[in-house]
Amino acid sequence: MQLPYVYKVFEGCIDNIKIVPIMVGAIDQEQEEEYGKILAPYLERDDTLFVISSDFCHWGHSNYGYTFYYPKTLPSDVPGINLRRSGPRPSPSRPIHTSISDLDHEAMDILIQQPASTAHAKFVAYLERTHNTICGRHPIGVLMGALSALEKKGKQARMKWVRYEQSNRCVSYDDWSVSYASAYVTF
Protein backbone atom coordinates (compact mmCIF):
# COMPACT_ATOMS: atom_id res chain seq x y z
CA MET A 1 0.00 0.00 0.00
CA GLN A 2 2.79 2.45 0.79
CA LEU A 3 4.98 1.74 -2.24
CA PRO A 4 3.49 4.48 -4.48
CA TYR A 5 4.08 7.04 -1.70
CA VAL A 6 7.64 5.88 -1.13
CA TYR A 7 8.23 6.08 -4.87
CA LYS A 8 6.85 9.64 -5.00
CA VAL A 9 8.95 10.83 -2.04
CA PHE A 10 12.14 9.43 -3.60
CA GLU A 11 11.26 10.36 -7.19
CA GLY A 12 14.41 11.15 -9.12
CA CYS A 13 16.67 8.95 -7.01
CA ILE A 14 14.63 5.75 -6.92
CA ASP A 15 17.36 3.88 -8.84
CA ASN A 16 19.58 4.17 -5.76
CA ILE A 17 17.02 2.70 -3.38
CA LYS A 18 16.49 -0.94 -2.50
CA ILE A 19 13.10 -1.93 -1.14
CA VAL A 20 12.76 -5.01 1.02
CA PRO A 21 9.08 -5.79 1.69
CA ILE A 22 8.42 -7.75 4.87
CA MET A 23 4.99 -9.21 5.51
CA VAL A 24 4.07 -9.90 9.11
CA GLY A 25 1.28 -12.35 9.87
CA ALA A 26 -0.56 -13.23 13.05
CA ILE A 27 2.23 -13.66 15.59
CA ASP A 28 2.35 -13.30 19.37
CA GLN A 29 4.20 -10.76 21.51
CA GLU A 30 7.21 -13.01 22.01
CA GLN A 31 7.59 -13.44 18.24
CA GLU A 32 7.14 -9.69 17.71
CA GLU A 33 10.03 -9.11 20.11
CA GLU A 34 12.14 -11.81 18.43
CA TYR A 35 11.65 -10.37 14.92
CA GLY A 36 12.14 -6.86 16.29
CA LYS A 37 15.49 -7.93 17.69
CA ILE A 38 16.51 -9.25 14.25
CA LEU A 39 15.49 -5.99 12.54
CA ALA A 40 16.87 -3.61 15.20
CA PRO A 41 20.38 -3.30 13.70
CA TYR A 42 18.85 -2.17 10.41
CA LEU A 43 16.48 0.28 12.09
CA GLU A 44 19.35 2.11 13.78
CA ARG A 45 21.25 2.64 10.52
CA ASP A 46 21.21 6.15 9.05
CA ASP A 47 20.81 4.82 5.52
CA THR A 48 17.72 2.71 6.25
CA LEU A 49 14.09 3.76 6.37
CA PHE A 50 11.31 1.60 7.77
CA VAL A 51 7.69 2.13 6.70
CA ILE A 52 5.19 0.31 8.89
CA SER A 53 1.67 0.60 7.54
CA SER A 54 -1.53 0.12 9.49
CA ASP A 55 -5.06 1.42 9.63
CA PHE A 56 -6.46 1.84 13.09
CA CYS A 57 -10.06 1.09 14.17
CA HIS A 58 -12.39 -0.49 11.63
CA TRP A 59 -15.78 0.28 13.17
CA GLY A 60 -19.16 -0.98 12.01
CA HIS A 61 -21.36 -4.00 12.58
CA SER A 62 -22.07 -4.92 8.94
CA ASN A 63 -18.64 -4.17 7.45
CA TYR A 64 -16.30 -5.18 10.27
CA GLY A 65 -18.30 -6.80 13.07
CA TYR A 66 -16.78 -4.33 15.54
CA THR A 67 -18.96 -1.95 17.55
CA PHE A 68 -16.90 -1.19 20.67
CA TYR A 69 -18.04 2.02 22.37
CA TYR A 70 -16.80 4.00 25.37
CA PRO A 71 -19.90 5.49 27.08
CA LYS A 72 -17.77 8.07 28.91
CA THR A 73 -14.83 10.22 27.85
CA LEU A 74 -11.45 8.72 28.76
CA PRO A 75 -10.01 8.44 31.28
CA SER A 76 -13.02 6.76 32.89
CA ASP A 77 -13.78 3.85 35.19
CA VAL A 78 -16.83 3.02 33.03
CA PRO A 79 -15.86 0.05 30.83
CA GLY A 80 -16.40 -0.05 27.10
CA ILE A 81 -19.38 -1.92 25.67
CA ASN A 82 -20.31 -3.45 22.33
CA LEU A 83 -23.26 -1.72 20.75
CA ARG A 84 -26.03 -3.97 19.45
CA ARG A 85 -29.05 -3.27 17.26
CA SER A 86 -31.38 -4.37 20.08
CA GLY A 87 -29.05 -3.54 22.96
CA PRO A 88 -27.11 -0.60 24.29
CA ARG A 89 -27.25 2.58 22.23
CA PRO A 90 -24.75 5.41 22.08
CA SER A 91 -25.49 8.45 24.17
CA PRO A 92 -26.82 11.39 22.12
CA SER A 93 -24.26 13.58 23.90
CA ARG A 94 -21.38 11.21 23.02
CA PRO A 95 -21.29 10.36 19.30
CA ILE A 96 -19.73 7.08 18.22
CA HIS A 97 -16.96 8.87 16.31
CA THR A 98 -15.85 10.49 19.58
CA SER A 99 -15.61 7.07 21.22
CA ILE A 100 -13.64 5.74 18.23
CA SER A 101 -11.23 8.65 18.55
CA ASP A 102 -10.78 7.92 22.27
CA LEU A 103 -10.24 4.23 21.49
CA ASP A 104 -7.55 4.96 18.88
CA HIS A 105 -5.86 7.71 20.89
CA GLU A 106 -5.68 5.35 23.85
CA ALA A 107 -3.54 3.03 21.70
CA MET A 108 -1.54 5.94 20.31
CA ASP A 109 -0.82 7.23 23.84
CA ILE A 110 0.33 3.76 24.91
CA LEU A 111 2.70 3.41 21.95
CA ILE A 112 4.64 6.60 22.77
CA GLN A 113 5.32 5.55 26.36
CA GLN A 114 8.84 4.80 27.52
CA PRO A 115 10.46 2.34 27.70
CA ALA A 116 9.30 0.67 24.49
CA SER A 117 9.16 -2.75 26.17
CA THR A 118 6.56 -1.42 28.63
CA ALA A 119 4.63 0.27 25.81
CA HIS A 120 4.66 -2.99 23.86
CA ALA A 121 3.25 -4.99 26.79
CA LYS A 122 0.57 -2.33 27.44
CA PHE A 123 -0.35 -2.28 23.73
CA VAL A 124 -0.85 -6.07 23.74
CA ALA A 125 -2.99 -5.80 26.91
CA TYR A 126 -4.99 -2.96 25.33
CA LEU A 127 -5.69 -5.09 22.24
CA GLU A 128 -6.77 -8.03 24.39
CA ARG A 129 -9.16 -5.77 26.35
CA THR A 130 -10.66 -3.73 23.49
CA HIS A 131 -10.14 -6.07 20.51
CA ASN A 132 -9.53 -2.92 18.47
CA THR A 133 -9.30 -3.91 14.82
CA ILE A 134 -5.88 -2.36 14.18
CA CYS A 135 -4.90 -4.48 11.18
CA GLY A 136 -1.17 -3.74 11.49
CA ARG A 137 -0.97 -4.52 15.20
CA HIS A 138 1.69 -7.18 14.62
CA PRO A 139 3.99 -5.01 12.44
CA ILE A 140 3.59 -2.31 15.11
CA GLY A 141 4.53 -4.96 17.69
CA VAL A 142 7.65 -5.85 15.67
CA LEU A 143 8.59 -2.15 15.62
CA MET A 144 8.13 -2.00 19.40
CA GLY A 145 10.30 -5.13 19.70
CA ALA A 146 13.02 -3.44 17.63
CA LEU A 147 12.82 -0.26 19.71
CA SER A 148 13.05 -2.36 22.89
CA ALA A 149 16.16 -4.10 21.58
CA LEU A 150 17.75 -0.75 20.72
CA GLU A 151 16.92 0.64 24.18
CA LYS A 152 18.89 -2.23 25.70
CA LYS A 153 21.86 -0.96 23.68
CA GLY A 154 21.39 2.56 25.04
CA LYS A 155 19.59 4.02 22.00
CA GLN A 156 16.53 6.00 23.01
CA ALA A 157 13.76 6.36 20.43
CA ARG A 158 10.95 8.87 20.36
CA MET A 159 7.68 8.27 18.52
CA LYS A 160 5.60 11.27 17.49
CA TRP A 161 2.08 11.12 16.07
CA VAL A 162 1.52 13.63 13.30
CA ARG A 163 -1.98 13.00 11.99
CA TYR A 164 -5.19 11.18 12.84
CA GLU A 165 -8.32 10.92 10.70
CA GLN A 166 -11.51 8.87 10.38
CA SER A 167 -13.11 8.02 7.05
CA ASN A 168 -16.57 8.75 8.47
CA ARG A 169 -17.95 10.45 11.57
CA CYS A 170 -20.13 7.61 12.87
CA VAL A 171 -23.24 8.61 14.81
CA SER A 172 -25.46 5.53 14.47
CA TYR A 173 -25.18 1.79 14.79
CA ASP A 174 -25.49 1.41 11.01
CA ASP A 175 -22.53 3.70 10.22
CA TRP A 176 -19.02 2.45 9.54
CA SER A 177 -15.56 4.00 9.58
CA VAL A 178 -11.85 3.27 9.26
CA SER A 179 -9.34 5.32 11.24
CA TYR A 180 -5.89 6.34 10.06
CA ALA A 181 -2.93 7.50 12.13
CA SER A 182 0.60 8.39 11.12
CA ALA A 183 3.73 8.72 13.20
CA TYR A 184 7.47 8.77 12.88
CA VAL A 185 10.30 7.57 15.11
CA THR A 186 13.56 9.40 15.74
CA PHE A 187 16.63 8.53 17.80
N, C-alpha and C positions, 0 to 999 in steps of 0.2 A: 504494500500500500504506500509506503513512503518513498519508494524508488524514484518516481517522477519528481518529487520535491527535492530529493538529494541531487538528482541530475540537474535541476534548475539552479540550485544554489551553487553548484560547481561547474556550471556551464562555461565552456572555454578552456577548462583544464581537466575535463573528465577523463582524458586519455591517461592522465597520471594517477588515477585513483583506482584502487582495487576494492571491490565490494565482496564481502563474505556474508551471505545471508545465513542466519542461524534460526531454525524453527524450534520453538520450545513447546512441548506438549504438556499434558497433565502430569506434573511431577509434584512431589511433596517438599516441605520446607528443607529437609536434610539434603535432598537432591539439588534444590535451588542454591543452597550454600556451597555444595560440592562443585557445581558448574560455575558458580560465581568465582570460586577460588581459582579455577582453571583460567577464566577470562580476565581476572584481575590484573595480571601483568600487562595485558594489552590495553586495558582501560586507562592505566596510568601513563601510557606513552603519549608524548606530545603530538605524534604524527598519526594518531588513531582517533576516530570518531565513532561512537556507538549511537545508534538510533533505536530506541525501544518504543514500539508503537502499541498503544492500547486505547480503546474507548473506555469510558467509565460506565456508569449505570445504564443498563438497558431496561427501561421501565414500561410496563404495560401487560395486561393480562392476556390479550389475544396474540400479541406479537412475541412476547418474551416469557410469559408466565411468571412475571416478577412484579409484585405490587406492594413492596415494603414501604411503610409510611411511619414517620415520626410524628406523633400527635402534638408534641411540644417542641419548641425551639431548643436546640442543643446549646449548652449542656443541660441535661434533664435526667431525672431519675425515672421518668415515665418511659417504659420500654417501647420499642417499635412494634408495629403490628402489620399483618398482611391484610390489605383491603380485599373485600369480597363483594360480589354483586349483591348478595343478600345479607351481608354482614356489616362490619364496621365501615363507616363512611368518613371521608376527610372532613375536617372542620372547615366551615365556610371562611373562617378567619385565618386558616393556615392552608393555602393551596398546596396541592401535591408537588408542584415544581419547587416550592420552597423546601419541602421535606427532602426531595431528591438532591437539591443543592447541599443541604446539611449532611446527607448521607455521603455524598462524594467528598465534600470538604473535610469530613471526619477522616476519611482515608488519606486525603492529601496532607492533613495536619500530622497524621501518624508518620507518614513517609519522610517528612523532613526532620523528625526527631533524631537526636544524637544519643548514644552511638547507633550506627546503622544496624547492628545486630539486635538491639532492643526494638528499633523501629520495625525491623523485619518480623520479629516475633509478635509484636502488637498488630501488625498488618494481617498476619495469618489468623490471629485470634479475632480480629475485626471481621474478616471474611467468613469465618466459621459462625460468628454471631449474626451477621446481617445477610449473609449469602449474596452480597452485592455482586452483580453480574459483570464485573470488570473482566473483560475477555483476555486481557494481557496480564492477569495477575501473576502468572508464573514467570514470564519474562521480567516483570517488575521485581519479583522475588529473586531472580538470578542477579539482577542489578544490585539489589540489596546485599546479596551474598558476596558479590565482588567488592562492594564498598566496605563491607565488614572485614574482608580479607585485607584490604588496603589499610584500614584503620589499625589492624594488628601490626602493620609495618610502619606505623606512625604517620600515614597520610590521612589527612582529615578532609573529607568531602563536604560540600554544601549543596543541597538541592533547593532550587527556587522555582516556584510555580509562576508561570507568566500569563496564562490564559485559561479560562474555564467557560464553557458554553453548553447549552442544551439545545437539541434540535427542535424541541417543542416545549411550550410552557403548559404542562399538564395541569388540568383543574378537575377532571372527572375520571372515574374508573375506566371509561372507555378510551381515554387518551393514551398515547404512547410517546416515548422519547428516548433518545440516546444522548448521553453526556460525553463531552470531550474535554480533556485537560492536557496542558502541555507544560513541561518543566525542562530545566537543564541542570547539569551537575558540574561544579567546578571544584578544583583542589586548591 
